[in-house]
């Protein structure tokens, strides 16, 4: 038997509800980990088979039978490597958020998540029952404790696994991005290592799912509490680390990416969130209004970085108050990025609206009404373009302005 357990961390971008596609991705990554990386074990993220968060799709009567079929497919097609993956499971009439350990056509162990988050974006108690037992399984002569996401934040499930003989903890996650979350996760992992004196392999998913963005940043912490592997943020990939049986510890890896911080991490999260929302929902691209100002300029750059210039359509909608420099700046930005830019003057539409309004509510001088009509007309044209072309409309509103009400409703 080898002196090391070679582990592959599969940081993947799964699609919620696409069980067939997710199954294929798990198979392809497992085969790659076995044949090209020499891994004994490949670890996927929380609910990787179904995608996370599955939410009310769990109430669909067809989901669990599909999960069972996909698990059978994985058992049938993956051989010569241990696989840890996440999927819902039912036991005793209760639904659990579970981790499966499979190899060579058999399920070797099933673990049910014990700590179910039910705050902020999490609503797991609506769907799942909490498990109450540790799961420690032998993988190539190493006693491996399996935990899921929130279990590592509380600590008791890790303590329970170590009491049952775990020499190594695997924690599979669907932990969404927040500013400063990287440092917070790292401190939690270090705390668990200090408490239990066992190394931890932490695998997180990557990708956008509706309003959530998952940043990945999978990592490994050795018994000294030091990161010995740190995967890049916002990028899918497979990353390897070795566990030394003689030292009962994880060895240093050549994968040690510096964490993204500040504006760089926010920008990457926005790019990934836009890309995945557009592509996973099968929009043909995006359309946005370009004014020549900084807010729409930043939105355009984000869209191009996310999707490529060919999927982005910018529209300038000038009015009598639009300055020449705004038109010039918008044109220069679109040309520099290689984006299609069209103009739709709104003067005629504005006159039609204000003339009609004057028949029932005449005024002696323009006020905020006319200001808002301009903005709403632009919104009408942009939504019409979205409907006509099948492209998603991106808002260019500044959230600082919107937070204090400096915005036009429906504009």
Secondary structure, DSSP 8 states (H G I E B T S, - for coil): --SEEEEEEEE----TT-HHHHHHHHHHHHHHHHHTS--SEEE--TTTTT-S--GGGGGSHHHHHHHHHHHHHHHHH--SSEEEEEEEEEETTEEEEEEEEEETTEEEEEEE------STT--GGGT--------EEEETTEEEEEEETHHHHH-HHHHHHHHTT-SEEEEEE--B--TTHHHHHHHHHHHHHHHH--EEEEEE-EEEETTEEEEB--EEE-TTS-EEEE--BT--EEEEEEEETTTTEE---S-B-----HHHHHHHHHHHHHHHHHHHTT---EEEE--SSHHHHHHHHHHHHHH-GGGEEEEE---TT--HHHHHHHHHHHHHHT-EEEE---HHHHHHHHHHHHTTS--SS--HHHHHHHHHHHHHHHHHHHHHHT-EE-----HHHHHTT-S-TT-
